[in-house]
Amino acid sequence: MLVIIDALDLVKPDPGLFIWTVLIFLVVLFILWKFAFGPIANALSDREKGIQASLDEAKKAREAMEAMKADNERILNEAREERAKMLREAKEAKDQIVAEAREKANQEYNRIVEDAQKQIDNQRMAAMIDIKNQVGQMVLEVSEKVLRRELSDKQAQEAFTRQLVDDIKVH
């Protein structure tokens, strides 16, 4: 039973022990507050500030990305418009060049046809002149041969001369 009584003494509060326990607890609490909780609280505060700064930077980066995306869309639209404009201008230039080339080709064709027609006309005239000259030459040769044969006697020459004189008077 003594053991039980001794055991009961341990459970009984001792005011001196209680004061010392509270005093040690307060000293340990003060030391922890001064040297542990302060740095831990500062570290937590710094970490919280760092996280907040990171969140702010992420928000700014997101806003910057959205602004860049908008700028990229604007630039892309401008590039598309510029490309469409360049394609239109290139098509217009091509059409103009083709039209000018066709016009020049038509003019050249007309000039060549006209020159060919002139050459044909000139060659035809030259051929006609040549034929007339040849016919005239042949007529002269035939006439000369006929006249030589017919005018071989004196009487025929006199009759022919009279006929020529009569023909000249009539005209």
C-alpha distance (Angstrom), angle and dihedral (degrees) to the residues before:
residue distance angle dihedral
M1 . . .
L2 3.61 . .
V3 3.66 88.9 .
I4 3.72 89.2 56.3
I5 3.73 91.7 50.0
D6 3.76 91.1 48.1
A7 3.73 87.8 50.4
L8 3.77 90.1 51.8
D9 3.80 90.2 54.5
L10 3.76 89.1 60.5
V11 3.75 91.8 55.5
K12 3.78 93.9 47.6
P13 3.73 114.4 96.5
D14 3.72 115.0 -113.4
P15 3.80 111.4 -154.7
G16 3.81 93.5 -148.1
L17 3.77 92.6 50.5
F18 3.77 89.8 46.6
I19 3.82 92.9 53.5
W20 3.79 92.5 47.2
T21 3.80 91.1 47.6
V22 3.80 91.8 50.5
L23 3.81 90.6 44.8
I24 3.82 92.8 50.5
F25 3.77 89.5 44.7
L26 3.81 91.0 53.3
V27 3.82 92.0 46.3
V28 3.82 91.1 49.3
L29 3.79 89.2 44.7
F30 3.82 90.5 50.9
I31 3.82 91.9 47.8
L32 3.79 91.6 46.8
W33 3.79 90.7 46.2
K34 3.77 92.3 48.4
F35 3.79 99.5 41.4
A36 3.82 107.3 18.8
F37 3.79 112.2 23.5
G38 3.82 93.9 44.0
P39 3.81 94.6 54.0
I40 3.80 90.8 39.5
A41 3.81 90.3 49.6
N42 3.83 90.0 45.8
A43 3.80 90.4 48.2
L44 3.80 90.5 49.1
S45 3.80 90.5 46.5
D46 3.81 91.1 48.3
R47 3.79 89.9 47.3
E48 3.79 90.8 49.1
K49 3.81 90.1 49.5
G50 3.83 90.2 47.7
I51 3.79 91.5 49.9
Q52 3.80 90.7 47.2
A53 3.82 90.4 48.2
S54 3.82 89.7 49.4
L55 3.79 90.3 49.5
D56 3.81 90.3 48.6
E57 3.81 90.8 48.6
A58 3.81 90.4 47.5
K59 3.81 89.3 50.6
K60 3.81 90.8 48.8
A61 3.81 90.1 46.4
R62 3.82 90.3 50.1
E63 3.81 90.2 49.4
A64 3.80 90.0 46.9
M65 3.81 89.9 49.2
E66 3.80 90.4 50.3
A67 3.81 89.7 48.9
M68 3.81 90.0 48.2
K69 3.79 89.9 47.3
A70 3.79 89.7 52.5
D71 3.81 90.0 47.1
N72 3.80 90.5 48.0
E73 3.80 90.6 50.6
R74 3.81 90.1 48.8
I75 3.81 91.7 47.5
L76 3.80 90.7 45.9
N77 3.80 90.9 50.5
E78 3.81 90.5 48.0
A79 3.81 89.7 49.1
R80 3.81 90.3 50.1
E81 3.79 90.8 49.4
E82 3.81 90.8 47.0
R83 3.81 90.6 49.0
A84 3.81 91.3 49.0
K85 3.81 89.8 48.2
M86 3.80 91.5 48.9
L87 3.81 90.8 48.4
R88 3.81 90.4 50.0
E89 3.80 91.5 48.4
A90 3.81 91.2 46.4
K91 3.82 90.9 50.0
E92 3.81 91.1 48.0
A93 3.81 90.4 48.1
K94 3.80 90.4 47.8
D95 3.81 91.7 49.1
Q96 3.80 90.7 47.9
I97 3.81 92.4 47.9
V98 3.81 91.0 47.7
A99 3.81 91.0 48.2
E100 3.81 91.5 48.4
A101 3.80 90.8 46.7
R102 3.82 90.4 50.2
E103 3.79 90.8 48.2
K104 3.80 91.4 49.1
A105 3.80 90.6 45.8
N106 3.82 90.5 50.6
Q107 3.80 91.0 47.8
E108 3.80 90.9 47.8
Y109 3.81 90.3 46.6
N110 3.81 91.1 50.1
R111 3.80 91.2 46.7
I112 3.80 91.8 49.0
V113 3.82 91.7 47.3
E114 3.81 90.6 47.3
D115 3.81 91.8 48.1
A116 3.79 90.4 47.0
Q117 3.82 90.4 49.4
K118 3.81 90.1 49.5
Q119 3.79 90.4 49.0
I120 3.80 90.5 48.4
D121 3.81 90.6 48.9
N122 3.82 91.2 46.8
Q123 3.79 91.7 47.8
R124 3.82 90.6 47.1
M125 3.82 90.0 50.3
A126 3.78 90.9 46.7
A127 3.80 90.0 48.3
M128 3.82 91.0 48.6
I129 3.80 91.2 48.8
D130 3.78 90.2 46.9
I131 3.82 91.3 48.3
K132 3.83 90.9 47.2
N133 3.79 90.0 49.1
Q134 3.79 91.7 48.0
V135 3.82 91.9 45.6
G136 3.78 89.8 46.6
Q137 3.78 90.3 49.0
M138 3.80 91.2 48.2
V139 3.83 91.1 47.3
L140 3.79 89.3 51.4
E141 3.77 91.9 49.0
V142 3.81 92.9 46.4
S143 3.81 91.2 44.2
E144 3.76 90.8 49.2
K145 3.81 91.3 50.3
V146 3.84 92.0 46.2
L147 3.79 92.3 46.6
R148 3.76 92.2 48.2
R149 3.73 90.9 52.7
E150 3.82 95.3 43.6
L151 3.77 95.6 40.7
S152 3.71 95.7 47.0
D153 3.78 91.1 107.4
K154 3.81 125.5 57.6
Q155 3.77 97.3 -122.5
A156 3.79 93.7 54.7
Q157 3.82 90.5 50.9
E158 3.79 92.5 53.6
A159 3.81 92.6 47.3
F160 3.78 91.6 49.4
T161 3.82 91.5 48.5
R162 3.79 91.1 51.8
Q163 3.79 91.7 48.8
L164 3.82 90.9 51.8
V165 3.78 91.3 50.4
D166 3.80 90.4 49.4
D167 3.80 91.0 49.4
I168 3.79 91.2 50.7
K169 3.78 92.0 51.8
V170 3.80 91.8 51.2
H171 3.73 95.0 54.3
